[in-house]
Structure formats: structure tokens, C-alpha cells
Amino acid sequence: MSQTVQLPNVCEFMTRHLVDVFDTMLAMPAALVPNAALPHFEERITGSVGFAGDTVTGAVYLHLSTPFANRVSAAMLGLPPEEAVGENDVNDVVGEATNMLTGGLKSWLCDAGANCAVSTPAIIRGAFAVEAMPDVAREFLVFESGAERVIVEIHIKLN
Amino acid sequence: MATKILSVDDSRTIRMIVGRTFKPYDCQICEAGNGEEGLAAAAREKPDLIILDVTMPVMDGVTMLGKLKEDPALKTIPVIMLTAESGRENVLQIAKLGVRDYLVKPFKEEQLIEKAGRIVTLQKKPAA
């Protein structure tokens, strides 16, 4: 076991992992904005993937503004940045990006001795906040990618 | 004759990336959206290589791989697992099932070409 499953360590891993996902799959820079206020998106697209095991449960949410989700989708699909991408394709790209983020976290958790399984991705569209369940720790990581903001929301409960 | 590659992934995005990756090469790409469809496509198309996702609805990649290895007509088709999960347990589990290689998402297209090129012949298409 090379790491301890505690929220700060999870956040540190997820920060590195999001930067890697953006760089590798999108060729886009992303950098953590420390102590950032949560941006207000009029409309957002959120990918979510849950994870569950004997000693750990939770979920990862990836929040993108609707225009930025379109640009991210164009980048992953190899289209020009301003090309409109169909709703189903945007959903699929955001879901897959969330799946990569959570798959990485699952591997990190399993290597730390907290075995768990992950769900398939779900997509939520709208202007809303995700409620955390009681006893579940929640952390927001805000990233900057060019002029855009990306939020990774982590819910985790250690049993 | 073109190298036939079957991409099995529930994400259309990943199937598109796989298709784009092999576009410069003389390859024919077939697609399936889950393990069940993947098994049917493998039996129908007899691909030279399968690029297989792990976490999928209906039938996951590990189950599909197990069924593939039980089928005398399909068991020799080489498989590269494409997974978002790189944990030791996960890697050991898929290694035991007889995959030729695996690639962890996120991945660069050249990594996929490098791994596929070790298993099948990838002939660059002549410049148009």
C-alpha cells in the first residue's frame, strides 16, 4: 500500500489526474486554481460516475459550462474548436472524460487497499447544485483551462 | 488485404478515436457497443485484432474476453484491453485472462498504434 486514503490525498491525486486527462485526450492545458470561488454557470453539463466498495463509497462529478463542454467535445473528436457538436456526442465525451477521471481514482483507491467498483457514466444538464449525503465528505477542485473553468466535485465516504 | 480491427466500447467517442487512430493505415474498422454485440461481431467479422473496453453495460469486457477464450473459433484472436483502471488488481485480472496487451485511458493515439503494431501488420496507406 503506497498511499493513505484521506481526502487531501484523494484531491492531490485527482488534481494530477485531471491535468493528465486534459493534456493527453484533449491537448488542452488545465491548472488548479487554489482557493478559487466556485464559478456560477448559467447552464452546465455534468458527468457523474459513482464508486462503491467495502471501505469506500462516493462519486466524482465533472462540471463544465455548456459552451466549454462543446469545445472539449470538439477537441476529443478531432473537430475544429468552434464546430457545433451534437448533444449526444457532447454527453458521450463528458461521460467518457468523467469515466477516465473516476477510473484513475478507482485504481488509486484499489492500490491503497480500498477495493471498489465504478458505475457507468451519467449526464445531468441544467443549473443546479449536487447535494451531498450525510457523513459524506465533499471537495471542489476548480481548474483553469485557458479562459474557462472546470470543476471536479468529489464525494467520498470512508467506512 | 486490410487488417481488420474490432473496436468494442460503449463510448462512441472512444470508438471514433480508435477509428481515427487507424485511419492512416490499411485497416478496416468494425464497431460494437458492448460485450454481447462484440462477441457477435467477432464471430461474424473474424477480426485480426480486438480493442476491448472493460466497463460496459449489458456485458463487460472481462466477461466478453472470457467467452471469447472459451470459443475454439475465436480464442486465438488477439485482444488489447482499453481500460480507465490501471490498478494492480485490475491489471493482474485481465492479464490472467490472456490479453495480449492493455492500454490505460487516457492514452495517446501513437501508444495504441505502437501496441497494435506489435501484434498485427499496420501498412500505411499511400499518400493521396
Contacts between the chains, C-beta under 8 A, distances in Angstrom:
chain1	res1	chain2	res2	distance
A	20	B	106	6.2
A	21	B	106	4.8
A	24	B	106	3.8
A	24	B	107	6.7
A	24	B	108	5.9
A	25	B	105	7.8
A	25	B	106	4.5
A	25	B	107	7.9
A	73	B	13	8.0
A	76	B	13	5.9
A	76	B	17	7.3
A	77	B	13	6.6
A	77	B	16	5.9
A	77	B	17	7.9
A	78	B	16	7.9
A	78	B	17	7.9
A	78	B	20	5.7
A	88	B	12	7.8
A	89	B	12	6.9
A	89	B	13	7.2
A	92	B	11	5.7
A	92	B	12	5.0
A	92	B	13	4.8
A	93	B	13	4.9
A	95	B	11	7.0
A	96	B	11	4.5
A	96	B	13	4.8
A	96	B	14	6.2
A	99	B	11	7.4
A	99	B	55	7.2
A	99	B	84	5.4
A	99	B	105	7.7
A	100	B	84	4.9
A	100	B	105	4.8
A	100	B	106	5.4
A	102	B	84	7.4
A	103	B	55	7.4
A	103	B	83	7.0
A	103	B	84	2.5
A	103	B	85	4.6
A	103	B	86	7.8
A	103	B	105	6.6
A	104	B	84	6.7
A	104	B	85	7.8
A	104	B	86	7.1
A	106	B	84	7.8
A	106	B	85	5.4
A	106	B	87	6.7
A	107	B	85	4.9
A	107	B	86	4.5
A	107	B	87	3.5
A	107	B	90	6.6
A	108	B	87	7.5
A	109	B	87	7.9
A	110	B	85	7.8
A	110	B	87	3.8
A	110	B	88	7.3
A	110	B	89	5.4
A	110	B	90	6.9
A	111	B	87	5.1
A	111	B	88	5.8
A	115	B	89	6.9
A	118	B	55	6.4
A	118	B	84	8.0
A	118	B	85	7.5
A	120	B	10	7.0
A	120	B	55	6.4
A	120	B	56	7.5
A	120	B	57	5.6
